[in-house]
Amino acid sequence: MDPMTKMWLSLIAVLIMGVSVFLITFARSKTNGLLRAVLSVIAFVILLIGVLGGAASIM
């Protein structure tokens, strides 16, 4: 992978992790019950995607 592609991939991974942080913060502060659990699981999945993208940009 060329350096520019790695840069864009790492930038996208950081942005995805930022979305995950925003979503979990929103879920914990503004929701409750089943919606809170669903949003937390979605945020966790998004975080894993971001981590995998970050790991791919290192390789």
Beta strands, then each sheet from edge to edge (+ up, - down):
end
